[in-house]
Amino acid sequence: MKKTIKGIIILLTVLLVLIASAIGGAIANRLYNINYFDFLINKLPNSSSLSNPGTKVVYEQSAVIDIAKKVSPSVVTVSIQTPQRRVLQFSPFGGFSQSIQGGQPQDIGTGFIVSADGLIVTNKHVVSDATATYQIITSDNKTYDVKSISRDPSNDIAVLKIDATGLQPVTMGDSSNLEVGQFVVAIGTALGEFRNTVTQGVVSGLGRGITAGDQYQGYVEQLDNVIQTDAAINPGNSGGPLLNSSGQVIGINVAVASGAQNIGFAIPINVVKDALQQYQKTGAFASLAYLGVEYQMVPKQSAVLNNVPQGAYVVNVISGSPADKGGIQVDDIITKMDGQTLNENNTLGDVIKGKKPGDTVALDIYRNGKTITLNVSLGSSNS
């Protein structure tokens, strides 16, 4: 008898719990439009049950899709065609042979449209070969000849002009307020083969200093204050846009770290905007003072060990340059310019940046154990 009563009590208790649960679920469903039993089986309510009609929940995947659809029509491929030439090759097994190089178009980089009438921005190193001709291929596979190229002497930026109308330009963002961890998307012609490749990642670092270049061009340049990202950037992506979650360009992809994975770099878009303002005012970039030497700074320790002064050791003199005309020779060490001592903290390039084309500078030169002074008239980087 006691067991029967106890069983009845347990059954009534269970029924009361179920009734209370049903009532609670109905109240929750009535107040919040949430299915109570969804919570019992650990299901999250869908977006329409928690928000007003028409509200859209944005997921990372849909954001990337939207960005790709919005910006891809503004991303172009840069193709190069070099003059055809015969190259002599030697094989230890077959002797000398000839091969023909060049003459065929090759995709080498990326760019993005900044005006409806055909202005394209890319990296300077993508279009560094002055003997070559270039073409632009749009996302709908239309091909345009590049009519003119303006290269920024102080940044790895170039503006290309094609004859076109009705193009879709990108929207430029603001790179002054970027934060590490911010979501980004890159679009470009990966490996010079896969056009409009889309990758995603985050801003991995800010204010980096790198040596940028391209394996196709053999060109390198020191760049400061660039954006580091883990969005996959490969050779051929150079010149393409780095985008924020709104599809705005926040950088121009410039390099990938050699020997590393998922480490790429981009020039902040504010640098590009400043350069474009200068270009649109004058139709060209501002000229910088130009000497015409390749050099390597001699650090203090090396100078002491070799019994030579600190300064800029001249590795090469460009033929016909102001340096060549002024009498500078290979193996010279330039120790001073206009009285300013040159060292690792005040390089030859640093001093030249403060000069203008046409300035005549006094150079103290260490040559064969003696110091001489040469007066050289600086040229223009655009000449």
N, C-alpha and C positions, 0 to 999 in steps of 0.2 A: 504493500500500500504506500509506504513512504517513497519507494522507488518510483511508483506511478506518479505521485504528486510532484516529486522532484523533476521527473521528465516533463510533466505538463508545464511546470514553472520555467524550465529551460526553453521549451518550445514557445511559450508566450513571450519570453524575453527576446528570442530571435525575431519573432514576428514584430515586436515593438521596435526593435532596431531597424528592421527593413522598412517599416512604415515611416519611422523618423527619417531614415535616409532618403526615402522617396519624396517625402515632404520637403526635406532640405534641398534635394536636387531640383525639385520643381520650383522652389523659391529662387535658387541660384540661377536656374534657367530663365525664369521670368524677369529677374532683376538684371542679369548680366548676359543673357542669351548664350550661356555656357552649358553644354551637356554634362551633367554631373557624372555620368558613367564613363565619359572620356577621361576624367580625372582618376577614376577608380582603376582604370587600366593604363594609367600613365601616358595618355595621349595629350598633346598640346592642342588647344583649339586653333582653327585656321584663322587667317587674318580677318576674314569678313565677320567672324563672330566677336571680335574684340574691337573693331574700328567701324567708323562710319562707312556707308556704301560708297564705293569709288576709291577708297584708300588703297594704295598699293604697297606691299611689303617688298623692299628692294634687297635682293640677295646678291652676293658677290658675283655669281655666275651671270645673272641678268645684267649687272652693271657692266661687265666686260663685253657682253654681247651688244649692249646699247652703244658703248663707246666705239666698238669696232664698226658698227653700222654707220655711226655718225661721222667718224673721222677718216675711215679708209678711203673714201672718194677724194680726200685732200692729200693723201700720201702717194708719192710717186717713186719710181725707180730711176736711178741715174745710170746710163749706159755709156761706155767709152769705146771709141774706135781709134786705134793707133795706126800710123802708116805701116803698110806691109814692108817687111824687110827680111832678107836672107841672113840666117845665123849659122856660123860655122861651128860644128860640134866635133869633139874627139872622143872616140870610144877605144879603150885598150884592146877590144876584141874585133872591132871593125874599122879602125882607122878614122879618118876624117869623113864627116857627112854634113850635108846642109839641110836646114829646116826653115820653113817660112813661119814667121811670127807676126802677129798683128793682122790688120786688114779686116777683121771680123768684129762686130759689136759684142761687148761683154758687159753684163750687169755688174757694177762695182759698188753701188751705194744707194742711198735713199735720200729723199728730200720731202718737203711739204710745201703746199701752195699757200702763199700769204696774200695774194691779190687775185681778183677774178680775171685780170688781163694778162696773167702769165708770169708773175714773179715767184720764183722758187727759192727756198732757203735750204742749204745743205752745208756739209763741212768743207772747209777749204782744201783739206788733204784729199777729199774725194775727187776734186777737179784740179789737181795741182799740175798735171801734165799740160804744158802750154802748146805742145806739138800735136795734141790729140783733138779730135772732135767729140762732142757729147750729144746725147739725146735724152729726152725725158719720156718715160712710158707711164701713162696714167693707169688708174685701177681698172678702167674699162678697155685697157690695151690699145689706146690711141698713142701714136708716137709723134713727138715734136722735136725738131732740131733746136739745139740751144744756140741762140743768136748772139748772146753776150754773157760774159762772166765777170763779176766784180768780186775780188778777194779782199777780205778784211786783213790788213797787215798785222793787227795786234791780237786777233782772235782766230780760232779755227772755224771761221764762218765765211761762206760765199753766197752771193745772190746770183741766180741764173735767170735769164729772160728768154721766154719762148713766145711765139706769135700765137696767141689763143685768146678766146673770150668766153665768158660764162663759166669759168672754173669756180670750184667751191673752196674758198680759203678756210684755214683753220681758225679757231678762236684761241687767242693767246691769253694765258693766265698770268699769275703773279708769283714769281719765285722767291720773293723776299720773306714770305711767311711760311715756308715749308717746314715740316717737322719730321724727325726720324720716326719711322713706322707708318708714315702716310702711304696709302694705297696708290699704286701707279700702274700704268699700262704702256707698253712699248709696241710700236708698229714699224716694220721695215722689211727690206729684202735680205733675209738671213742668208749668209754664206754666198751672197751674190747670185743666188739661184732661186730661193723660195720667196716670191714677192708677197707683200702684205701679210707677213707673218705677225701674229699677235701673241704677245707674252705678257704676263702680269707679275707683280711683286710689290715691294715696298721701298720707300726711301731708306737706305741702309746707313747713310752717313752724309754729312754736309761739310763744305769747306775743305774738300780734299785737294791735294796737288798731285798731278799725274803727268806722265809723258804720253801724249796721244799720237796715234798714227794708224796706218792701214797696211796690211800685208800685201795688198795689190799694188800700192803706190810707193812703198819704201820711204814714207815720209813721217817724220816725228816732230813734235812740238811740245814744249812745256806749257801746261795749263794749270792755273790756280783756281781755287774756290769752286770746284765742280761738285755735282751731285753724284753720290754713289748709290746704286740700286742693285737689288738682286733679281730684277726682271731680266730674263735672258736676253743679252745683247751679243750678237755674233758679228764677225767681219761681214760687211755688207749692210749691217744695220746703221752704219755711220751716216749721220745727217737726218735720220728719222726722228719723229717726235716722241717725247716722253710725256704722258698725259696723266692728269689727275682724275678723280672719280666723276667729275663733271664733263670730261672730254676736252678740257682746256690744255693747251700745250704749256708745260712748265719747264721743259728742257729740250735740248737737241742732243740726241745720242751721239757720242763721240769716240768711245773706246771701250775695250774689254781688257781686263787685267790678264796679262800673259801668264799661263800656267795655273790659272785659278778657275773655279766654277762659280757661276752666279754672282760675279762681281763686274758690274758695268758702270760707266760714267756718262754724265750728260752735262753740257754747258747750260747754266741757268737761263731761262727764257728772257729775263730782264736784260741780260747782256746782249741777246739777239735783238731785242726791241730797241735798245740804244743804238746799235749798229744800223738797224733799218731806218731809224729816224735820220741819221747822218746820210745814208744812201739816198733816201727819198728827197732830201733837201738839195743835194748836189749831183745825184746820179752816179756817185762814186764814193768810196770810203776815203776817210782822211788819210793823207800820206804821213808816213813816219820817216824819221831820219835813217839813213842807210849807209853803212860803212863798207860791207862786203867781205867780211872775213868769217871763217869758221874757227872757233877758238875753244880752249879749255883752260879754266882757271887753275893756276898753280897754288895749291894750298901751302900754308906756312911750313909744315913739316917737310914736304917735298922740296920746297925752296931751300931750306937749311941743309938738307942732305945733299943736294946737288949744287950748292953754292951759287944759286941764282936768286934774283929778287922775285917777290910775289907779283902776280899780274895775270894778264890774259895771254896764254901761249898760243900763237897763231898756227893752226893746223893746215889751213888752206886759204888762199886768196882768190876770190872770184875774179875771173878774167874780165877786164874792162870796167871793174867797179871803182868807186872812189879810193878804196884802199890800194888797188893795183896802180891807179894813176898817181897816187900820193907817195908811192915808193915802199909800202909795207911788204915784207917778205915772209915766206914760210920760215918757221923757227924763231921769229921775233917774239919777244915778250913785251907787251904793251903794259907799262907800269903805271902810267898816269894819263888822264885826259883832262886838259884844261886845269891842271893842278890837282885834280881829284885822284887820290891813290886808289888803285884797283886791287881788290882782294875778294875773298869768298863772300863777304858781306856787302860788297859794293862792286858788282861785276861790270864788265864792259857794257853788257846789254842794259843794265840799270842806268848807267850814265848816259848812254845814247838816247834812252827814252826821254830824257829831259832836254834834248836838242831838237832843232827843226831842220828840215831839208834846206840845204844852202849854207848852213852854218859852217864856218871854218874853225876847226879844233886843233889844238896843239897836243901832239901825242909824244910822250916820253917812251922811247923804244930801247930795250936792252938787246944788243946784237953783238955777238962775238966778244963778250966781255966788256963792252963799252956802252955807254948810254948816249943816244942821239935824240934830237927832237925833229919831228916832221909835222908840217902843217897840212892838214887834209880837209878838203871841202866835202861835206857830207852830201850824199845824193838823196833821192826820193824812193821810197819803197814801191811806189806805183810806176816808176819809170822803167 
